[in-house]
Amino acid sequence: MTDETRELRIKRLIYRSRYTGTKETDLLLGSFATRHLAKLDETLLREYEALIENSDPDLYMWISGRKPVPAEWDGEIMTLLKTFQIDD
């Protein structure tokens, strides 16, 4: 989407993060996206966008620490997600 503005991209990613298909992942990713995406630089925004292409169960297991995070996804965004607290 080369014509998409940053603002529209962030809105799309927030929407996508809120409606992943799994209630727990919706709550976690939706809250994180609402609070942090606008502050991320382009590199981290791209990393987040790519990360959420993974399946909801995998994302939840990685973020919750129930499964090890594959090396290709174990970056700054995953660190932010693992330390994120919804009630901050």
N, C-alpha and C positions, 0 to 999 in steps of 0.2 A: 504494500500500500504506500507507494511513493508520494501520493498527494495528501496523505493523512497528516494533519497537524499533530504536534506533540500533545496538545490538549485533548484532541479526539482519541489519539492512541491511548492515553492514560485512562480516559473514560471507558474505552473498549476493554482495556485490561482489567479495570476495576469490575466492570460488569461480568466479564469472563471469570474473574476470581471469586465472585459472589455466587455464581451458578455453575459449579463444577460438576455437580451430580451427586456429591457425597456431603451430607450435612456438616460433618466435622471439618472437612476441607473447605467448604463454603465459608464457614465461620472464620477459620484461621486465615485463609488466603484473602478473603474479602476484607477482613479487618486490617490485615497487613497492607494490602493494596491501597485501601482508602487512606491510611495514615502515612504511607511512605513513598508511593510511586512518584508523586509529583516532585519529590526531593532527590530522586535518583538521577545520576548522570546517564548519558546515552549508553555507555557500556553496561552498566548495571541493569538498566531498563531492558536492554536486549537479552541479558542473561536471565532476567525474570521471565520475560516473554517466552524464551526457549524452554525454561524449566517447567512452566505450567502446561507444556505440551505433553508431559508425562502423564501416566494414569493417576487418577485420584488415590487409589490405594497405595501405590508406590510413594507418591508425594507425602501422604500422611505418615506412612511407616518411616520414611527417611527423616522427616521433620520431627517426629515424636521420638526418634532414636530407637525405634523397635527393629529397624533394619539398617545396616550400614549404607551410607550414601555412596553411590558409585563415584569414582574419581572425577568423571567428566561433569558431575553436578555438585561437587563438593567445593564450592567457591564462596565468594563473599555474600551472595544472595542467600545461599543455604544457611550460612552462619547467622545472618540477620533473621531469617525465618525461625531457626532453632532457638534463638534468644528472645524472640518476640513474645510479649505477653499481651493478651487481648485487653485486659483491664488496666493497662498503663494510663 
